[in-house]
């Protein structure tokens, strides 16, 4: 034998790497475009503040030709020809959004009144109150302004009892759990919840599991993570049952491709499912609450998700707020974070999961928002770097494609969140001028949204219709429904300021405004995440509290428009709106069984 030096060939770029590069580059350019728009808008406001306007002449925001040209008009063709671009390309940093930029807290400028982004605020719109029954107005006025926070803050706390699945109670019941239960619940969690909110790495989880078992479920962060996974796994198993999907990794499908109860099914029959595991996690975490490492942040986000699924929004906000603080503690030491390696990429995944959920929740809860968004420019979009010590083998590339599918969904929703935030910060004002909101800005926001949709990777492209395809798992149903719903959510929110104007200043409404109202109302219906299989799989239905609060305001919109004396406005009501309202009232009623605030919404809407 000789001592010849080994020469290893460079690894070839896989189709997954190329597709991810396309997705990341597309989102990066979209982000840069939205940033240009925001800069132009803010410059326009600064200039306009030096000018005196009267009501006879309305200021018109003028978008420069460059804002309508490259790069977004050619984004698709550019991205498709950039396979050679590395997936690690840095993102253009978005503007740092501070609380002072939020319209709900901004002062009036040049007669521009900030509009609330909250759907509960719709009940206080003067034009809406005019058409509400006196009983509704009296009941609403008798509640605190922020009655949602009040009711949720004073509800009974989550029970602290632990009902052992083996009967009675033993301090050591966890060590008696069969490995088949731990594996079954963990697999169910990773097959549903982690695909939607990827705060854990399933290949690294074996290490976490190993430590928890070695310490016999001791008072360590690994045990807390495992117990939280088992709690969410119980909900995931219920979701498989509700949607009639086979549990993951079932070796014998036999003659029934649908759900079959495992022999350990009794473990998931609690109300709410998984509470005994979650309570054990809470008990242990008391000794770890001052830690601020990545695993602690992951625990907070798992707790956030569990509370959200059982409709406890204040508890969920508390956990996401702590996750945000933990993220900021990590990012304060960002010089020690290498985002190009697995652990740094995990920080990125947790950061964006935390930021997106906090942004959504705060829209309806008048509670403090962390300053986590100030770190957007410092944290790259995750690349989903594989765990370096993983011994997991890929089966014919199928697993790669499946993972990439959900990674694309996550990245697409990160980009969508940026667009929706810009809509909120730049459109949610009212001024009694004919050209307000500026038609050019409204058109540009629609353009941004359509470019986002056009440049989605082929694997996650969607049509407006409800495609009756055979989904392989609950996570596929949720991911596709969420992407479609987010698209229509953004279209709806672009139109809300136009609807406000048309209701409150009908004499100034233009033909374009009426078409904007029509598009707004049509886009506010039939969101897939709230219908069909998603509404059937209530245990895994995402953002239930957010959807219910959205529909509280939307029902009031349809009620008001249907009773408006403006015939042309009434003609903007889309076909099927009455049936849709009844369907959404059913959703609110069902969720009201688990949330006092949503129950109060249902009580108010019953008056209508």
WOFEN-V827126 format. One record per residue. N is the residue number from 1. RES is the residue in one letter. SS is DSSP state (alpha for helix, beta for strand, coil for the rest). PSI is psi as a letter, one per 40 degrees, with the letter a starting at -180 (999 if undefined). Layout:
# WOFEN-V827126
<<N/RES/SS/PSI> <N/RES/SS/PSI>>
This chain:
# WOFEN-V827126
<<1/X/coil/i> <2/X/coil/i> <3/X/coil/f> <4/X/coil/h> <5/X/coil/h> <6/X/coil/h> <7/X/coil/h> <8/X/coil/h> <9/X/coil/i> <10/X/coil/h> <11/X/coil/h> <12/X/coil/i> <13/X/coil/h> <14/X/coil/i> <15/X/alpha/d> <16/X/alpha/d> <17/X/alpha/d> <18/X/alpha/d> <19/X/alpha/d> <20/X/alpha/d> <21/X/alpha/d> <22/X/alpha/d> <23/X/alpha/d> <24/X/alpha/d> <25/X/alpha/d> <26/X/alpha/d> <27/X/alpha/d> <28/X/alpha/d> <29/X/alpha/d> <30/X/alpha/d> <31/X/alpha/d> <32/X/alpha/d> <33/X/alpha/d> <34/X/alpha/d> <35/X/alpha/d> <36/X/alpha/d> <37/X/alpha/d> <38/X/alpha/d> <39/X/alpha/d> <40/X/alpha/d> <41/X/alpha/d> <42/X/alpha/d> <43/X/alpha/d> <44/X/alpha/d> <45/X/alpha/d> <46/X/alpha/d> <47/X/alpha/d> <48/X/alpha/d> <49/X/coil/e> <50/X/coil/e> <51/X/coil/i> <52/X/coil/h> <53/X/coil/i> <54/X/coil/i> <55/X/coil/e> <56/X/coil/d> <57/X/coil/h> <58/X/coil/h> <59/X/coil/h> <60/X/coil/h> <61/X/coil/h> <62/X/coil/h> <63/X/coil/h> <64/X/coil/i> <65/X/alpha/d> <66/X/alpha/d> <67/X/alpha/e> <68/X/alpha/e> <69/X/coil/a> <70/X/coil/i> <71/X/coil/e> <72/X/alpha/d> <73/X/alpha/d> <74/X/alpha/e> <75/X/alpha/d> <76/X/alpha/d> <77/X/alpha/d> <78/X/alpha/d> <79/X/alpha/d> <80/X/alpha/d> <81/X/coil/e> <82/X/coil/f> <83/X/coil/d> <84/X/coil/e> <85/X/coil/h> <86/X/coil/i> <87/X/coil/e> <88/X/coil/e> <89/X/coil/h> <90/X/coil/i> <91/X/coil/i> <92/X/coil/h> <93/X/coil/h> <94/X/coil/i> <95/X/coil/i> <96/X/coil/h> <97/X/coil/h> <98/X/coil/i> <99/X/alpha/d> <100/X/alpha/e> <101/X/alpha/e> <102/X/coil/h> <103/X/alpha/d> <104/X/alpha/e> <105/X/alpha/e> <106/X/coil/i> <107/X/coil/i> <108/X/coil/h> <109/X/beta/h> <110/X/coil/f> <111/X/coil/e> <112/X/beta/h> <113/X/beta/h> <114/X/beta/h> <115/X/coil/i> <116/X/coil/h> <117/X/coil/e> <118/X/coil/h> <119/X/coil/d> <120/X/alpha/d> <121/X/alpha/e> <122/X/alpha/d> <123/X/alpha/e> <124/X/alpha/e> <125/X/coil/h> <126/X/alpha/d> <127/X/alpha/d> <128/X/alpha/d> <129/X/alpha/d> <130/X/coil/d> <131/X/coil/e> <132/X/coil/i> <133/X/coil/i> <134/X/alpha/d> <135/X/alpha/d> <136/X/alpha/d> <137/X/alpha/d> <138/X/alpha/d> <139/X/alpha/d> <140/X/alpha/d> <141/X/alpha/d> <142/X/coil/e> <143/X/coil/i> <144/X/coil/i> <145/X/coil/d> <146/X/coil/g> <147/X/alpha/d> <148/X/alpha/d> <149/X/alpha/d> <150/X/alpha/d> <151/X/alpha/d> <152/X/alpha/d> <153/X/alpha/d> <154/X/coil/e> <155/X/coil/i> <156/X/coil/i> <157/X/coil/i> <158/X/coil/h> <159/X/coil/i> <160/X/coil/e> <161/X/coil/i> <162/X/coil/h> <163/X/coil/h> <164/X/coil/h> <165/X/coil/e> <166/X/coil/e> <167/X/coil/i> <168/X/coil/a> <169/X/coil/h> <170/X/coil/h> <171/X/coil/e> <172/X/coil/f> <173/X/alpha/d> <174/X/alpha/d> <175/X/alpha/e> <176/X/alpha/e> <177/X/coil/h> <178/X/coil/i> <179/X/alpha/d> <180/X/alpha/d> <181/X/alpha/d> <182/X/alpha/d> <183/X/alpha/d> <184/X/alpha/d> <185/X/alpha/d> <186/X/alpha/d> <187/X/alpha/d> <188/X/alpha/d> <189/X/alpha/d> <190/X/alpha/d> <191/X/alpha/e> <192/X/alpha/c> <193/X/alpha/d> <194/X/alpha/d> <195/X/alpha/d> <196/X/alpha/d> <197/X/coil/g> <198/X/coil/g> <199/X/coil/e> <200/X/coil/i> <201/X/coil/h> <202/X/coil/d> <203/X/coil/d> <204/X/coil/e> <205/X/alpha/d> <206/X/alpha/d> <207/X/alpha/d> <208/X/alpha/d> <209/X/alpha/d> <210/X/alpha/d> <211/X/alpha/d> <212/X/alpha/d> <213/X/alpha/d> <214/X/alpha/d> <215/X/coil/e> <216/X/coil/f> <217/X/coil/f> <218/X/coil/a> <219/X/coil/g> <220/X/coil/i> <221/X/alpha/d> <222/X/alpha/d> <223/X/alpha/d> <224/X/alpha/d> <225/X/alpha/d> <226/X/alpha/d> <227/X/alpha/d> <228/X/alpha/d> <229/X/alpha/d> <230/X/alpha/d> <231/X/alpha/d> <232/X/alpha/d> <233/X/alpha/d> <234/X/alpha/d> <235/X/alpha/d> <236/X/alpha/d> <237/X/alpha/d> <238/X/alpha/d> <239/X/alpha/d> <240/X/alpha/d> <241/X/alpha/d> <242/X/alpha/d> <243/X/alpha/e> <244/X/coil/f> <245/X/coil/i> <246/X/coil/i> <247/X/coil/i> <248/X/coil/i> <249/X/coil/f> <250/X/coil/h> <251/X/coil/d> <252/X/coil/g> <253/X/coil/e> <254/X/coil/b> <255/X/coil/e> <256/X/coil/h> <257/X/coil/e> <258/X/coil/a> <259/X/coil/h> <260/X/coil/h> <261/X/coil/h> <262/X/coil/i> <263/X/coil/e> <264/X/coil/f> <265/X/alpha/d> <266/X/alpha/d> <267/X/alpha/d> <268/X/alpha/e> <269/X/coil/e> <270/X/coil/i> <271/X/coil/h> <272/X/coil/i> <273/X/coil/h> <274/X/coil/e> <275/X/alpha/d> <276/X/alpha/d> <277/X/alpha/d> <278/X/alpha/d> <279/X/alpha/d> <280/X/alpha/d> <281/X/alpha/d> <282/X/alpha/d> <283/X/alpha/d> <284/X/alpha/d> <285/X/alpha/e> <286/X/coil/d> <287/X/coil/e> <288/X/coil/e> <289/X/coil/e> <290/X/coil/e> <291/X/coil/i> <292/X/coil/f> <293/X/coil/a> <294/X/alpha/d> <295/X/alpha/d> <296/X/alpha/d> <297/X/alpha/d> <298/X/alpha/d> <299/X/alpha/d> <300/X/alpha/d> <301/X/alpha/d> <302/X/alpha/d> <303/X/alpha/d> <304/X/alpha/d> <305/X/alpha/d> <306/X/alpha/d> <307/X/alpha/d> <308/X/alpha/d> <309/X/alpha/d> <310/X/coil/e> <311/X/coil/f> <312/X/coil/g> <313/X/alpha/d> <314/X/alpha/d> <315/X/alpha/d> <316/X/alpha/d> <317/X/alpha/d> <318/X/alpha/d> <319/X/alpha/d> <320/X/alpha/d> <321/X/alpha/d> <322/X/alpha/d> <323/X/alpha/d> <324/X/alpha/d> <325/X/alpha/d> <326/X/alpha/d> <327/X/alpha/d> <328/X/alpha/d> <329/X/alpha/d> <330/X/alpha/d> <331/X/alpha/d> <332/X/coil/d> <333/X/coil/f> <334/X/alpha/d> <335/X/alpha/e> <336/X/alpha/e> <337/X/coil/h> <338/X/coil/h> <339/X/coil/e> <340/X/coil/e> <341/X/coil/i> <342/X/alpha/d> <343/X/alpha/d> <344/X/alpha/d> <345/X/alpha/d> <346/X/alpha/d> <347/X/alpha/d> <348/X/alpha/d> <349/X/alpha/d> <350/X/alpha/d> <351/X/alpha/d> <352/X/alpha/d> <353/X/alpha/d> <354/X/alpha/d> <355/X/alpha/d> <356/X/alpha/d> <357/X/alpha/d> <358/X/alpha/d> <359/X/alpha/d> <360/X/alpha/d> <361/X/alpha/d> <362/X/alpha/e> <363/X/coil/d> <364/X/coil/e> <365/X/coil/h> <366/X/coil/g> <367/X/coil/i> <368/X/coil/h> <369/X/coil/h> <370/X/coil/i> <371/X/coil/f> <372/X/alpha/d> <373/X/alpha/e> <374/X/alpha/e> <375/X/alpha/e> <376/X/alpha/d> <377/X/alpha/e> <378/X/alpha/e> <379/X/coil/h> <380/X/coil/i> <381/X/coil/h> <382/X/coil/i> <383/X/coil/e> <384/X/coil/f> <385/X/coil/h> <386/X/coil/i> <387/X/coil/h> <388/X/coil/d> <389/X/coil/e> <390/X/coil/h> <391/X/coil/e> <392/X/coil/h> <393/X/coil/i> <394/X/coil/h> <395/X/coil/g> <396/X/coil/f> <397/X/coil/e> <398/X/alpha/d> <399/X/alpha/d> <400/X/alpha/d> <401/X/alpha/d> <402/X/alpha/d> <403/X/alpha/d> <404/X/alpha/d> <405/X/alpha/d> <406/X/alpha/d> <407/X/alpha/d> <408/X/alpha/d> <409/X/alpha/d> <410/X/alpha/d> <411/X/alpha/d> <412/X/alpha/d> <413/X/alpha/d> <414/X/alpha/d> <415/X/alpha/d> <416/X/alpha/d> <417/X/alpha/d> <418/X/alpha/d> <419/X/alpha/d> <420/X/alpha/d> <421/X/alpha/d> <422/X/alpha/d> <423/X/alpha/d> <424/X/alpha/d> <425/X/alpha/d> <426/X/alpha/e> <427/X/alpha/e> <428/X/coil/g> <429/X/beta/i> <430/X/beta/h> <431/X/coil/h> <432/X/coil/g> <433/X/coil/i> <434/X/coil/d> <435/X/coil/f> <436/X/coil/h> <437/X/coil/i> <438/X/coil/h> <439/X/alpha/d> <440/X/alpha/d> <441/X/alpha/d> <442/X/alpha/d> <443/X/alpha/d> <444/X/alpha/d> <445/X/alpha/d> <446/X/alpha/d> <447/X/alpha/d> <448/X/alpha/d> <449/X/alpha/d> <450/X/alpha/d> <451/X/alpha/d> <452/X/alpha/d> <453/X/alpha/d> <454/X/alpha/d> <455/X/coil/e> <456/X/coil/i> <457/X/coil/i> <458/X/alpha/d> <459/X/alpha/d> <460/X/alpha/e> <461/X/coil/i> <462/X/coil/i> <463/X/coil/i> <464/X/coil/d> <465/X/coil/i> <466/X/coil/g> <467/X/coil/h> <468/X/coil/g> <469/X/coil/i> <470/X/coil/h> <471/X/coil/h> <472/X/coil/e> <473/X/coil/i> <474/X/alpha/d> <475/X/alpha/d> <476/X/alpha/d> <477/X/alpha/d> <478/X/alpha/d> <479/X/alpha/d> <480/X/alpha/d> <481/X/alpha/d> <482/X/alpha/d> <483/X/alpha/d> <484/X/alpha/d> <485/X/alpha/d> <486/X/alpha/d> <487/X/alpha/d> <488/X/alpha/d> <489/X/alpha/d> <490/X/alpha/d> <491/X/alpha/d> <492/X/alpha/d> <493/X/alpha/d> <494/X/alpha/d> <495/X/alpha/e> <496/X/alpha/d> <497/X/alpha/d> <498/X/alpha/d> <499/X/alpha/d> <500/X/alpha/d> <501/X/alpha/d> <502/X/alpha/d> <503/X/alpha/d> <504/X/alpha/d> <505/X/coil/g> <506/X/alpha/d> <507/X/alpha/d> <508/X/alpha/e> <509/X/coil/h> <510/X/coil/i> <511/X/alpha/d> <512/X/alpha/d> <513/X/alpha/d> <514/X/alpha/d> <515/X/alpha/d> <516/X/alpha/d> <517/X/alpha/d> <518/X/alpha/d> <519/X/alpha/d> <520/X/alpha/d> <521/X/alpha/d> <522/X/alpha/d> <523/X/alpha/e> <524/X/coil/e> <525/X/coil/i> <526/X/coil/f> <527/X/coil/h> <528/X/alpha/d> <529/X/alpha/e> <530/X/alpha/e> <531/X/coil/i> <532/X/alpha/b> <533/X/alpha/d> <534/X/alpha/d> <535/X/alpha/d> <536/X/alpha/d> <537/X/coil/g> <538/X/coil/d> <539/X/coil/d> <540/X/coil/e> <541/X/coil/h> <542/X/coil/i> <543/X/coil/f> <544/X/alpha/d> <545/X/alpha/d> <546/X/alpha/d> <547/X/alpha/d> <548/X/alpha/d> <549/X/alpha/d> <550/X/alpha/d> <551/X/alpha/d> <552/X/alpha/d> <553/X/alpha/d> <554/X/alpha/d> <555/X/alpha/d> <556/X/alpha/d> <557/X/alpha/d> <558/X/alpha/d> <559/X/alpha/d> <560/X/alpha/d> <561/X/alpha/d> <562/X/alpha/d> <563/X/coil/e> <564/X/coil/i> <565/X/coil/e> <566/X/coil/h> <567/X/alpha/d> <568/X/alpha/d> <569/X/alpha/d> <570/X/alpha/d> <571/X/coil/e> <572/X/coil/e> <573/X/coil/h> <574/X/coil/i> <575/X/coil/h> <576/X/coil/e> <577/X/alpha/d> <578/X/alpha/d> <579/X/alpha/d> <580/X/alpha/d> <581/X/alpha/d> <582/X/alpha/d> <583/X/alpha/d> <584/X/alpha/d> <585/X/alpha/d> <586/X/alpha/d> <587/X/alpha/d> <588/X/alpha/d> <589/X/alpha/d> <590/X/alpha/d> <591/X/alpha/d> <592/X/coil/e> <593/X/coil/e> <594/X/coil/e> <595/X/coil/h> <596/X/alpha/d> <597/X/alpha/d> <598/X/alpha/d> <599/X/alpha/d> <600/X/alpha/d> <601/X/alpha/d> <602/X/alpha/d> <603/X/alpha/d> <604/X/alpha/d> <605/X/alpha/d> <606/X/alpha/d> <607/X/alpha/d> <608/X/coil/999>>
